[in-house]
Amino acid sequence: SREKKAKRSVRFQLDAAQEFYGFAFRCRDSICVAHGTQPEFVGLSLTECLRRTRNDAIDGEELHGRFCAAASVEGGSWVEYAWRRT
């Protein structure tokens, strides 16, 4: 499946010890294709990742829209959001 291929093809971790790590979600369907600290998120939607981390106050579709809008800006952009630690 495409999710299994994504799990094999994208791997990275920046600096989780400093709480700085990368993650990527596809804009077309909100599926996680890479996550620097929680590889089990790969293949899940942003909404499902939010559910699994009990970040119920965050609207996954709205946040995903903000991620994609930032990614579409030439040179990229920054998205700030609250995240409940588990």
N, CA and C of each residue as an Amber inpcrd file, in Angstrom:
protein
   258
   0.8360000  -1.1940000   0.0000000   0.0000000   0.0000000   0.0000000
   0.8760000   1.2510000   0.0000000   0.2590000   2.3750000  -0.3060000
   1.0060000   3.6350000  -0.3330000   1.5380000   3.9960000   1.0490000
   0.7590000   3.7100000   2.1010000   1.2070000   4.0370000   3.4470000
   2.4570000   3.2390000   3.8150000   2.4850000   1.9580000   3.4480000
   3.6640000   1.1480000   3.7330000   4.8770000   1.6720000   2.9750000
   4.6660000   2.0700000   1.7220000   5.7610000   2.6310000   0.9420000
   6.2560000   3.9260000   1.5920000   5.3430000   4.7690000   2.0580000
   5.7350000   6.0190000   2.7230000   6.5430000   5.7170000   3.9800000
   6.1650000   4.6910000   4.7260000   6.8950000   4.3340000   5.9450000
   8.3310000   3.9250000   5.6300000   8.5440000   3.2890000   4.4840000
   9.8850000   2.8500000   4.1120000  10.7150000   3.9640000   3.4900000
  10.0760000   4.9270000   2.8360000  10.8270000   5.8560000   2.0030000
  11.2390000   7.1530000   2.6860000  10.6060000   7.5380000   3.7880000
  10.9280000   8.8150000   4.4290000  11.2840000   8.5660000   5.8860000
  12.5300000   8.8780000   6.2350000  12.9790000   8.7150000   7.6180000
  13.8510000   9.9090000   7.9840000  13.5590000  10.5160000   9.1090000
  14.4120000  11.6030000   9.5750000  14.1180000  11.9210000  11.0190000
  15.0950000  12.5220000  11.6650000  14.9430000  13.0270000  13.0220000
  15.9280000  14.1680000  13.1560000  15.4890000  15.3150000  13.5880000
  16.3780000  16.4610000  13.6930000  17.0350000  16.4950000  15.0650000
  16.3130000  16.8520000  16.1020000  16.8830000  16.8690000  17.4490000
  15.7690000  16.7410000  18.4720000  15.2940000  15.5450000  18.6750000
  14.2010000  15.3070000  19.6100000  14.6040000  15.6430000  21.0370000
  15.8810000  15.4960000  21.3570000  16.3390000  15.8190000  22.7120000
  16.1080000  17.2920000  23.0270000  16.1910000  18.1300000  22.0280000
  15.9400000  19.5580000  22.1950000  14.4910000  19.9170000  21.8400000
  13.6550000  18.8850000  21.6900000  12.2490000  19.0450000  21.3250000
  12.0880000  19.7490000  19.9800000  13.0230000  19.4860000  19.0730000
  12.9360000  20.0210000  17.7210000  13.0350000  18.8460000  16.7670000
  11.9680000  18.5820000  16.0580000  11.9410000  17.4590000  15.1400000
  11.0160000  17.8160000  13.9800000  11.1940000  17.1310000  12.9080000
  10.3750000  17.3820000  11.7300000   9.2390000  16.3960000  11.6010000
   8.2370000  16.8100000  10.8620000   7.1380000  15.9340000  10.5000000
   6.5600000  16.4550000   9.1950000   5.8980000  15.5940000   8.4510000
   5.3120000  16.0070000   7.1740000   3.9850000  15.3010000   6.9650000
   2.9950000  16.0840000   6.5270000   1.6790000  15.5710000   6.1620000
   1.4180000  15.9380000   4.7150000   0.8780000  15.0110000   3.9380000
   0.5200000  15.3180000   2.5500000  -0.6590000  16.2750000   2.5370000
  -0.5850000  17.2700000   1.6880000  -1.6880000  18.2360000   1.6030000
  -2.9460000  17.6220000   1.0020000  -2.8150000  16.7100000   0.0720000
  -4.0060000  16.1990000  -0.6140000  -4.9340000  15.3860000   0.2770000
  -4.3830000  14.7370000   1.3370000  -5.2450000  13.8720000   2.1440000
  -4.9250000  13.8910000   3.6380000  -4.0320000  14.7610000   4.0860000
  -3.7140000  14.9240000   5.4990000  -3.0490000  13.7060000   6.1240000
  -2.4040000  12.8620000   5.3180000  -1.7440000  11.6690000   5.8460000
  -0.3040000  12.0000000   6.2220000   0.0970000  11.5480000   7.3970000
   1.4730000  11.7430000   7.8580000   2.3990000  10.8480000   7.0330000
   3.4270000  11.4430000   6.4400000   4.3960000  10.6760000   5.6640000
   5.7460000  10.5810000   6.3670000   5.9560000  11.3780000   7.4050000
   7.1970000  11.3100000   8.1870000   6.9740000  11.9780000   9.5300000
   7.5710000  11.3980000  10.5730000   7.4920000  12.0100000  11.8990000
   8.7710000  11.6810000  12.6470000   9.4520000  12.7050000  13.1250000
  10.7630000  12.5460000  13.7410000  10.7910000  11.8670000  15.0880000
   9.6920000  11.8760000  15.8450000   9.7100000  11.2360000  17.1670000
   8.6650000  10.1400000  17.3310000   7.6410000  10.1330000  16.4940000
   6.5910000   9.1230000  16.6370000   6.3280000   8.4630000  15.2840000
   7.1890000   7.5340000  14.8880000   7.0300000   6.8990000  13.5810000
   5.7030000   6.1620000  13.4280000   5.0630000   5.8240000  14.5310000
   3.7530000   5.1600000  14.4510000   2.6770000   6.0790000  13.8820000
   2.9450000   7.3820000  13.7950000   1.9950000   8.3210000  13.1830000
   1.9990000   8.2250000  11.6590000   3.0720000   7.6980000  11.0710000
   3.1490000   7.5870000   9.6180000   2.0020000   6.7100000   9.1240000
   1.2690000   7.2340000   8.1490000   0.1040000   6.5320000   7.6100000
  -1.2080000   6.9740000   8.2280000  -1.1490000   7.7860000   9.3020000
  -2.3630000   8.2830000   9.9620000  -2.6630000   9.7060000   9.5010000
  -3.9210000  10.0880000   9.5820000  -4.3010000  11.4720000   9.2910000
  -3.9230000  12.3550000  10.4760000  -3.8310000  13.6500000  10.2300000
  -3.5430000  14.5830000  11.3150000  -4.6250000  14.4860000  12.3830000
  -5.8680000  14.3540000  11.9890000  -6.9600000  14.2280000  12.9530000
  -6.7650000  13.0040000  13.8400000  -6.3430000  11.8780000  13.2570000
  -6.1090000  10.6720000  14.0480000  -4.9120000  10.8590000  14.9810000
  -3.8700000  11.5310000  14.5340000  -2.7220000  11.8190000  15.4070000
  -3.1640000  12.6670000  16.5890000  -4.0210000  13.6360000  16.3230000
  -4.5380000  14.4850000  17.4010000  -5.3390000  13.6570000  18.4030000
  -6.1800000  12.7560000  17.9090000  -6.9690000  11.8950000  18.7920000
  -6.0680000  11.0320000  19.6650000  -5.0610000  10.4440000  19.0570000
  -4.1680000   9.5370000  19.7920000  -3.3630000  10.2500000  20.8700000
  -3.1420000  11.5400000  20.6990000  -2.3940000  12.3140000  21.6940000
  -3.3190000  13.1300000  22.5880000  -4.6110000  12.8880000  22.4780000
  -5.6420000  13.5690000  23.2670000  -5.5930000  15.0920000  23.1040000
  -5.2710000  15.5390000  21.9010000  -5.3020000  16.9650000  21.5800000
  -6.6750000  17.3070000  20.9980000  -7.6960000  17.0940000  21.8120000
  -9.0820000  17.2380000  21.3720000  -9.4970000  18.6780000  21.1100000
  -8.7750000  19.6330000  21.6600000  -9.1440000  21.0390000  21.4670000
  -8.6910000  21.5770000  20.1120000  -7.8970000  20.7960000  19.3740000
  -7.3760000  21.2390000  18.0810000  -8.2230000  20.6470000  16.9650000
  -8.6540000  21.4830000  16.0370000  -9.3930000  21.0330000  14.8560000
  -8.3740000  20.5850000  13.8120000  -8.2820000  19.2790000  13.5860000
  -7.2920000  18.7230000  12.6740000  -7.4150000  19.2280000  11.2520000
  -8.6290000  19.3580000  10.7580000  -8.8170000  19.8400000   9.3890000
  -8.3870000  21.2930000   9.2560000  -8.7030000  22.1090000  10.2510000
  -8.3110000  23.5170000  10.2060000  -6.7930000  23.6530000  10.2820000
  -6.1650000  22.8970000  11.1860000  -4.7160000  22.9570000  11.3220000
  -4.0300000  22.4570000  10.0560000  -4.5460000  21.3910000   9.4850000
  -3.9750000  20.8700000   8.2400000  -4.0720000  21.9200000   7.1350000
  -5.1810000  22.6250000   7.0560000  -5.3280000  23.7060000   6.0790000
  -4.2770000  24.7910000   6.2810000  -4.0000000  25.1090000   7.5290000
  -2.9680000  26.1060000   7.8310000  -1.5900000  25.6040000   7.4380000
  -1.3030000  24.3140000   7.6880000  -0.0250000  23.7330000   7.2680000
   0.1370000  23.8460000   5.7500000  -0.9040000  23.4700000   5.0240000
  -0.8190000  23.4820000   3.5570000  -0.7150000  24.8970000   3.0070000
  -1.4200000  25.8400000   3.6250000  -1.3100000  27.2430000   3.1970000
   0.1150000  27.7410000   3.4060000   0.7280000  27.3950000   4.5300000
   2.1020000  27.8120000   4.8040000   3.0710000  27.1690000   3.8190000
   2.8220000  25.9200000   3.4790000   3.7050000  25.2140000   2.5440000
   3.6080000  25.7730000   1.1340000   2.4740000  26.3750000   0.8030000
   2.2780000  26.8790000  -0.5610000   2.9010000  28.2500000  -0.7960000
   3.3370000  28.9100000   0.2650000   3.9840000  30.2130000   0.1540000
   5.4100000  30.0030000  -0.3510000   5.8210000  30.7850000  -1.3180000
   7.1870000  30.6440000  -1.8220000   8.1810000  30.8210000  -0.6760000
   9.0550000  29.8630000  -0.5170000  10.0190000  29.8870000   0.5790000
   9.4780000  29.2930000   1.8670000   8.2070000  28.9060000   1.8890000
   7.6060000  28.3240000   3.0780000   7.1860000  29.3770000   4.0890000
   6.5890000  28.9370000   5.1480000   6.1100000  29.8330000   6.1880000
   6.0680000  29.0650000   7.5010000   5.6420000  29.7150000   8.5550000
   5.6200000  29.1580000   9.9000000   4.1780000  29.0490000  10.3670000
   3.8530000  27.9790000  11.0850000   2.5210000  27.8030000  11.6640000
   2.6880000  27.5800000  13.1570000   2.0800000  28.4410000  13.9540000
   2.0950000  28.2500000  15.4080000   0.7920000  27.5900000  15.8280000
   0.8930000  26.6660000  16.7960000  -0.2880000  25.9780000  17.2960000
   0.0360000  25.4100000  18.6760000  -0.9810000  25.2400000  19.4840000
  -0.8080000  24.6310000  20.8060000  -0.7910000  23.1250000  20.6460000
   0.0010000  22.4350000  21.4710000   0.0540000  20.9740000  21.4220000
   0.1310000  20.4540000  22.8500000  -0.8250000  19.6540000  23.2200000
  -0.8660000  19.0470000  24.5410000   0.1170000  17.8890000  24.5740000
   1.0150000  17.8890000  25.5310000   1.9670000  16.7970000  25.6620000
   1.3040000  15.6150000  26.3440000   1.6410000  14.4320000  25.8760000
   1.0400000  13.2340000  26.4820000   1.9180000  12.6720000  27.5590000
